[in-house]
Amino acid sequence: MTITRQPVTRSTSESAKFKPSVILALFLGLLGAVLSFSQAAASIGVALENFRPLGGMFFSWSSGQRSLALSLYEGDKKIPARRLLDAGRTGLGYAPLSARSMWLVGKGFEAQGRIGDARKAMKRAERISRRDGSVQLWLADDELRRGLVASSLRHYDLIIRAEPRAADQIVVRLAAIMTAPQGRRYLQPYIRQDNAWLPALLGTAVTSLPKAEPVGLLFTERKGKAPALPELDPVYEKLVSRLVAEGSQDVALRLYPLLPRGSSAALTNLSGVIDGKPVDGYPPFTWMFGQETQGATLIGLDNGRSGMEFYGASSTVGVAAAKLVAPKSATLLRWRIDERSPNLQSSATWIATCIAGRSKGEQRTSVNLLGQSAQLKKSLTMQLPGQCDLIRLDMRIIGGIGRNPASLIVSDLALTGSTGRR
């Protein structure tokens, strides 16, 4: 077998060698790859110790910035202003369009007491990126301190939308803003159905503020109907309850018709039914029924009428049902006893107590509805406390001695007086 060998020519030999241009291209490619990897790692905060000898561009300056930022937030120790400024300026040298680096510069100026320069740096950072939560928070707090509430709220809104996880911390500030009349005025545009952080704000305010009145005033000063969101229903219920318990009954009365399940008619209604339907709403402006030994329930009667059955177990004493009612110009409580099943020494009485108004504390008690003096199937009345804005009406039952609960069915329950039936 003969193997033919071809001679190696000069041109073939030269092509096997690397030309300077090829070497340069390979070096630049490798350098680019290293730079790309380094900057990608820097962007997620990975410290690349092996690249430190090659200079700052090969080191994750972002990681150092993050450590500084965490130290600032945690407040474990004071960070020198010079260190903040150096870190920020170093970052800007590597990435001139870094909002976080500019934020560090601003924090450095702030630490030196140069608030004007800090404000300028933060505004420059915002122009770089409006989605940096740290920048927005600084600007929001700064403008709030200067009384620029509207623009401050815009920054807070941006923070929550860009960083939803920050909502819990931001809504605490917004709830505090609610305590000032001017703050409530600027918050009103954010009280709308499509505001994603509204439930968190109202929930925090109703739960955390020392008084619930500012939350109620936010709605009454706004005047429009409150947003109807399922997650806000328990918040509204707690708000109404707190207002009454804290003595802000006037605010509660103005607020109630503005709530999704509230109405002006419910404030004066005692029958528990409006337009043939059970009254929907929030306690204590709806009937609150007792538990187990004392209680009540809405029932239907003949001729399309409605009524309530009250009961109290034997050997017990308690309130079977209670409700707050606004008498306005009414002076009398009216009812009719349709049926009753008394026990020995049992009783059932209405107790009307004024809780707001000139006669606050005044109390009126009815006859015993389980006694023979209260006629069956007849219209009965009792005097209400006069000059009263809000009355608590209780049905108090003594169960007496017997095998079964003492009970009665009442209908035609209403307020009446100088203006007739209510």
C-alpha positions as semicolon CSV with decimal commas, in nm:
position;residue;x (nm);y (nm);z (nm)
1;M;0,000;0,000;0,000
2;T;0,143;0,331;-0,101
3;I;0,082;0,642;0,109
4;T;0,106;0,965;-0,077
5;R;0,245;1,249;0,132
6;Q;0,179;1,601;0,016
7;P;0,446;1,859;0,087
8;V;0,373;2,128;0,339
9;T;0,378;2,458;0,166
10;R;0,466;2,791;0,326
11;S;0,110;2,918;0,297
12;T;-0,026;2,614;0,484
13;S;0,229;2,663;0,764
14;E;0,138;3,031;0,808
15;S;-0,234;2,958;0,829
16;A;-0,172;2,724;1,125
17;K;-0,022;3,010;1,327
18;F;-0,234;3,260;1,530
19;K;-0,223;3,603;1,385
20;P;-0,205;3,902;1,628
21;S;-0,557;4,005;1,531
22;V;-0,690;3,659;1,621
23;I;-0,513;3,664;1,957
24;L;-0,656;4,009;2,033
25;A;-1,005;3,897;1,937
26;L;-0,982;3,590;2,160
27;F;-0,855;3,800;2,452
28;L;-1,128;4,057;2,413
29;G;-1,386;3,781;2,391
30;L;-1,260;3,624;2,711
31;L;-1,246;3,962;2,881
32;G;-1,600;4,035;2,770
33;A;-1,721;3,702;2,902
34;V;-1,555;3,765;3,239
35;L;-1,695;4,116;3,255
36;S;-2,041;3,992;3,163
37;F;-2,030;3,719;3,427
38;S;-1,894;3,958;3,688
39;Q;-2,158;4,221;3,626
40;A;-2,436;3,961;3,621
41;A;-2,315;3,833;3,957
42;A;-2,285;4,189;4,084
43;S;-2,642;4,263;3,988
44;I;-2,765;3,987;4,219
45;G;-2,520;4,070;4,497
46;V;-2,270;3,783;4,467
47;A;-1,923;3,881;4,597
48;L;-1,658;3,745;4,362
49;E;-1,344;3,732;4,576
50;N;-1,135;3,568;4,301
51;F;-1,178;3,874;4,084
52;R;-1,080;4,130;4,351
53;P;-0,714;4,153;4,236
54;L;-0,836;4,254;3,891
55;G;-0,999;4,572;4,022
56;G;-1,335;4,709;4,121
57;M;-1,509;4,628;3,792
58;F;-1,457;4,259;3,862
59;F;-1,591;4,284;4,217
60;S;-1,956;4,289;4,326
61;W;-1,993;4,646;4,452
62;S;-2,372;4,577;4,466
63;S;-2,314;4,325;4,744
64;G;-2,132;4,585;4,953
65;Q;-2,409;4,835;4,892
66;R;-2,668;4,584;5,004
67;S;-2,481;4,523;5,329
68;L;-2,468;4,898;5,392
69;A;-2,840;4,935;5,316
70;L;-2,931;4,655;5,556
71;S;-2,717;4,813;5,826
72;L;-2,899;5,143;5,776
73;Y;-3,243;4,981;5,797
74;E;-3,161;4,765;6,096
75;G;-3,001;5,056;6,280
76;D;-2,757;4,835;6,467
77;K;-2,481;5,092;6,449
78;K;-2,419;5,433;6,304
79;I;-2,251;5,429;5,964
80;P;-2,007;5,713;5,892
81;A;-2,124;5,955;5,628
82;R;-1,795;5,922;5,441
83;R;-1,841;5,546;5,405
84;L;-2,188;5,595;5,256
85;L;-2,065;5,860;5,015
86;D;-1,766;5,651;4,906
87;A;-1,982;5,343;4,849
88;G;-2,235;5,539;4,647
89;R;-1,979;5,719;4,435
90;T;-1,788;5,397;4,372
91;G;-2,108;5,237;4,250
92;L;-2,183;5,531;4,024
93;G;-1,834;5,496;3,874
94;Y;-1,919;5,142;3,764
95;A;-2,287;5,200;3,683
96;P;-2,375;5,570;3,642
97;L;-2,746;5,486;3,616
98;S;-2,773;5,315;3,952
99;A;-3,057;5,452;4,166
100;R;-2,931;5,257;4,468
101;S;-2,583;5,413;4,440
102;M;-2,736;5,760;4,421
103;W;-2,951;5,672;4,724
104;L;-2,636;5,592;4,922
105;V;-2,491;5,929;4,824
106;G;-2,811;6,094;4,944
107;K;-2,796;5,902;5,273
108;G;-2,436;6,017;5,313
109;F;-2,539;6,380;5,271
110;E;-2,824;6,324;5,515
111;A;-2,580;6,184;5,772
112;Q;-2,374;6,504;5,733
113;G;-2,683;6,716;5,792
114;R;-2,683;6,840;5,433
115;I;-3,053;6,778;5,377
116;G;-3,076;6,999;5,070
117;D;-2,799;6,805;4,896
118;A;-2,957;6,478;5,011
119;R;-3,288;6,582;4,859
120;K;-3,121;6,667;4,527
121;A;-2,945;6,329;4,521
122;M;-3,269;6,144;4,595
123;K;-3,453;6,329;4,320
124;R;-3,175;6,238;4,078
125;A;-3,211;5,877;4,190
126;E;-3,585;5,893;4,123
127;R;-3,520;6,019;3,772
128;I;-3,302;5,711;3,717
129;S;-3,571;5,473;3,847
130;R;-3,910;5,537;4,004
131;R;-3,930;5,174;4,116
132;D;-3,659;5,190;4,382
133;G;-3,852;5,161;4,708
134;S;-3,573;5,307;4,923
135;V;-3,563;5,624;4,716
136;Q;-3,941;5,660;4,714
137;L;-3,956;5,605;5,091
138;W;-3,698;5,875;5,160
139;L;-3,876;6,122;4,936
140;A;-4,216;6,032;5,085
141;D;-4,101;6,080;5,444
142;D;-3,915;6,399;5,356
143;E;-4,216;6,555;5,186
144;L;-4,447;6,446;5,467
145;R;-4,221;6,624;5,720
146;R;-4,245;6,937;5,506
147;G;-4,625;6,918;5,491
148;L;-4,638;6,817;5,124
149;V;-4,898;6,551;5,192
150;A;-5,032;6,498;4,838
151;S;-4,690;6,435;4,681
152;S;-4,586;6,226;4,981
153;L;-4,885;5,999;4,927
154;R;-4,793;5,956;4,562
155;H;-4,452;5,825;4,668
156;Y;-4,606;5,586;4,923
157;D;-4,846;5,462;4,657
158;L;-4,557;5,395;4,418
159;I;-4,370;5,201;4,687
160;I;-4,662;4,966;4,750
161;R;-4,728;4,910;4,382
162;A;-4,360;4,843;4,306
163;E;-4,295;4,641;4,623
164;P;-4,624;4,487;4,744
165;R;-4,437;4,315;5,028
166;A;-4,365;4,659;5,175
167;A;-4,737;4,737;5,211
168;D;-4,758;4,631;5,576
169;Q;-4,494;4,886;5,676
170;I;-4,618;5,167;5,454
171;V;-4,985;5,148;5,557
172;V;-4,879;5,217;5,917
173;R;-4,757;5,559;5,799
174;L;-5,074;5,613;5,597
175;A;-5,290;5,525;5,897
176;A;-5,104;5,787;6,101
177;I;-5,169;6,045;5,828
178;M;-5,540;5,971;5,874
179;T;-5,540;6,127;6,221
180;A;-5,497;6,480;6,080
181;P;-5,784;6,654;5,896
182;Q;-5,551;6,763;5,616
183;G;-5,417;6,410;5,585
184;R;-5,767;6,266;5,551
185;R;-5,845;6,515;5,277
186;Y;-5,550;6,397;5,069
187;L;-5,623;6,030;5,139
188;Q;-5,976;6,051;5,000
189;P;-5,876;5,993;4,633
190;Y;-5,728;5,658;4,739
191;I;-6,057;5,541;4,897
192;R;-6,180;5,358;4,591
193;Q;-6,276;5,008;4,488
194;D;-5,975;4,941;4,264
195;N;-5,707;5,043;4,515
196;A;-5,530;4,718;4,595
197;W;-5,384;4,839;4,927
198;L;-5,707;4,993;5,065
199;P;-5,807;4,683;5,269
200;A;-5,463;4,674;5,431
201;L;-5,482;5,045;5,514
202;L;-5,830;5,036;5,667
203;G;-5,762;4,710;5,849
204;T;-5,445;4,855;6,003
205;A;-5,612;5,184;6,093
206;V;-5,917;5,025;6,257
207;T;-5,700;4,780;6,450
208;S;-5,402;4,996;6,544
209;L;-5,503;5,360;6,585
210;P;-5,569;5,467;6,946
211;K;-5,913;5,591;6,841
212;A;-6,138;5,478;6,558
213;E;-6,287;5,825;6,504
214;P;-6,033;5,937;6,236
215;V;-6,128;5,633;6,026
216;G;-6,496;5,715;6,054
217;L;-6,430;6,080;5,970
218;L;-6,236;5,974;5,660
219;F;-6,563;5,839;5,518
220;T;-6,803;6,103;5,653
221;E;-6,587;6,388;5,521
222;R;-6,562;6,209;5,188
223;K;-6,945;6,168;5,190
224;G;-6,959;5,905;4,916
225;K;-7,056;5,542;4,967
226;A;-6,773;5,331;5,107
227;P;-6,615;5,072;4,872
228;A;-6,799;4,739;4,880
229;L;-6,524;4,480;4,906
230;P;-6,578;4,142;5,078
231;E;-6,253;4,168;5,271
232;L;-6,361;4,505;5,412
233;D;-6,688;4,377;5,560
234;P;-6,535;4,268;5,895
235;V;-6,335;4,591;5,902
236;Y;-6,652;4,802;5,871
237;E;-6,819;4,594;6,143
238;K;-6,528;4,648;6,380
239;L;-6,517;5,019;6,293
240;V;-6,884;5,071;6,384
241;S;-6,842;4,874;6,706
242;R;-6,534;5,072;6,810
243;L;-6,694;5,408;6,736
244;V;-6,988;5,327;6,962
245;A;-6,772;5,177;7,238
246;E;-6,539;5,479;7,237
247;G;-6,818;5,734;7,262
248;S;-6,808;5,856;6,901
249;Q;-7,175;5,779;6,845
250;D;-7,229;6,095;6,639
251;V;-6,965;5,978;6,391
252;A;-7,113;5,627;6,391
253;L;-7,459;5,765;6,308
254;R;-7,326;5,969;6,015
255;L;-7,106;5,685;5,893
256;Y;-7,362;5,404;5,902
257;P;-7,567;5,502;5,592
258;L;-7,242;5,531;5,393
259;L;-7,137;5,171;5,454
260;P;-7,218;4,906;5,191
261;R;-7,466;4,719;5,416
262;G;-7,583;5,023;5,607
263;S;-7,882;5,251;5,553
264;S;-8,059;5,541;5,719
265;A;-8,376;5,332;5,753
266;A;-8,194;5,070;5,960
267;L;-8,104;5,331;6,223
268;T;-8,469;5,377;6,322
269;N;-8,596;5,028;6,241
270;L;-8,690;4,786;6,521
271;S;-8,894;4,522;6,341
272;G;-8,583;4,368;6,184
273;V;-8,753;4,376;5,844
274;I;-8,752;4,644;5,572
275;D;-8,953;4,602;5,251
276;G;-9,024;4,241;5,338
277;K;-8,659;4,148;5,381
278;P;-8,451;4,100;5,698
279;V;-8,244;4,407;5,775
280;D;-7,881;4,365;5,673
281;G;-7,614;4,572;5,842
282;Y;-7,361;4,595;6,120
283;P;-7,409;4,546;6,494
284;P;-7,494;4,714;6,722
285;F;-7,732;4,889;6,477
286;T;-7,877;4,550;6,388
287;W;-8,038;4,318;6,641
288;M;-7,785;4,127;6,850
289;F;-7,937;3,804;6,983
290;G;-7,824;3,627;7,297
291;Q;-7,662;3,286;7,310
292;E;-7,800;2,954;7,437
293;T;-7,988;3,041;7,760
294;Q;-8,135;3,369;7,628
295;G;-8,199;3,460;7,267
296;A;-8,439;3,559;6,993
297;T;-8,521;3,492;6,631
298;L;-8,711;3,661;6,350
299;I;-9,030;3,478;6,253
300;G;-9,310;3,516;6,001
301;L;-9,669;3,565;6,121
302;D;-10,011;3,554;5,956
303;N;-10,120;3,812;5,700
304;G;-9,762;3,860;5,586
305;R;-9,660;4,014;5,914
306;S;-9,322;3,962;6,082
307;G;-9,229;3,937;6,444
308;M;-8,968;3,820;6,692
309;E;-8,974;3,536;6,939
310;F;-8,779;3,597;7,260
311;Y;-8,692;3,327;7,513
312;G;-8,506;3,275;7,838
313;A;-8,423;2,939;7,997
314;S;-8,561;2,870;8,341
315;S;-8,343;2,976;8,636
316;T;-8,152;3,225;8,418
317;V;-8,142;3,603;8,390
318;G;-8,006;3,789;8,088
319;V;-8,056;3,997;7,776
320;A;-8,223;3,800;7,497
321;A;-8,173;4,072;7,233
322;A;-8,034;4,425;7,205
323;K;-8,011;4,697;6,942
324;L;-7,910;5,059;6,907
325;V;-8,176;5,285;6,762
326;A;-8,183;5,656;6,674
327;P;-8,518;5,793;6,800
328;K;-8,495;6,130;6,621
329;S;-8,830;6,290;6,709
330;A;-8,998;5,969;6,828
331;T;-9,103;5,961;7,194
332;L;-9,260;5,616;7,232
333;L;-9,179;5,251;7,179
334;R;-9,475;5,047;7,050
335;W;-9,526;4,670;7,026
336;R;-9,789;4,396;7,035
337;I;-9,772;4,062;7,219
338;D;-9,905;3,784;6,994
339;E;-9,824;3,484;7,217
340;R;-9,648;3,411;7,545
341;S;-9,548;3,114;7,761
342;P;-9,449;3,236;8,109
343;N;-9,293;3,043;8,395
344;L;-9,344;3,093;8,766
345;Q;-9,169;3,420;8,865
346;S;-9,062;3,485;8,504
347;S;-9,058;3,829;8,343
348;A;-8,973;4,003;8,015
349;T;-8,915;4,377;8,004
350;W;-8,794;4,638;7,758
351;I;-8,513;4,856;7,892
352;A;-8,440;5,175;7,695
353;T;-8,113;5,349;7,792
354;C;-7,994;5,679;7,643
355;I;-7,627;5,647;7,547
356;A;-7,583;5,977;7,359
357;G;-7,757;6,310;7,397
358;R;-7,864;6,547;7,674
359;S;-8,032;6,271;7,873
360;K;-7,735;6,034;7,848
361;G;-7,768;5,768;8,118
362;E;-8,145;5,804;8,157
363;Q;-8,326;5,470;8,154
364;R;-8,689;5,367;8,104
365;T;-8,838;5,021;8,174
366;S;-9,160;4,870;8,040
367;V;-9,423;4,661;8,213
368;N;-9,365;4,287;8,242
369;L;-9,461;4,147;7,902
370;L;-9,506;3,800;8,054
371;G;-9,741;3,933;8,322
372;Q;-10,121;3,955;8,308
373;S;-10,112;4,336;8,309
374;A;-9,969;4,334;7,954
375;Q;-10,267;4,251;7,733
376;L;-10,233;4,007;7,445
377;K;-10,294;4,118;7,085
378;K;-10,320;4,484;7,189
379;S;-10,096;4,776;7,094
380;L;-9,875;4,865;7,393
381;T;-9,638;5,158;7,441
382;M;-9,370;5,290;7,675
383;Q;-9,206;5,632;7,707
384;L;-8,855;5,670;7,567
385;P;-8,583;5,885;7,728
386;G;-8,627;6,243;7,604
387;Q;-8,364;6,459;7,431
388;C;-8,166;6,151;7,333
389;D;-7,973;6,095;7,010
390;L;-7,910;5,723;7,050
391;I;-8,088;5,459;7,260
392;R;-7,985;5,106;7,349
393;L;-8,295;4,887;7,363
394;D;-8,266;4,559;7,555
395;M;-8,513;4,274;7,598
396;R;-8,431;4,140;7,946
397;I;-8,577;3,803;8,043
398;I;-8,590;3,626;8,377
399;G;-8,657;3,261;8,298
400;G;-8,828;3,185;8,630
401;I;-8,910;2,837;8,755
402;G;-9,029;2,575;8,505
403;R;-8,932;2,289;8,278
404;N;-8,938;2,495;7,959
405;P;-8,798;2,838;7,867
406;A;-9,015;3,142;7,925
407;S;-9,099;3,286;7,584
408;L;-9,310;3,539;7,396
409;I;-9,377;3,650;7,039
410;V;-9,381;4,024;6,971
411;S;-9,493;4,200;6,652
412;D;-9,557;4,555;6,533
413;L;-9,237;4,669;6,706
414;A;-9,164;5,030;6,613
415;L;-9,084;5,382;6,725
416;T;-9,367;5,628;6,733
417;G;-9,456;5,966;6,878
418;S;-9,506;6,319;6,754
419;T;-9,439;6,226;6,391
420;G;-9,643;5,906;6,396
421;R;-9,529;5,555;6,317
422;R;-9,164;5,470;6,234
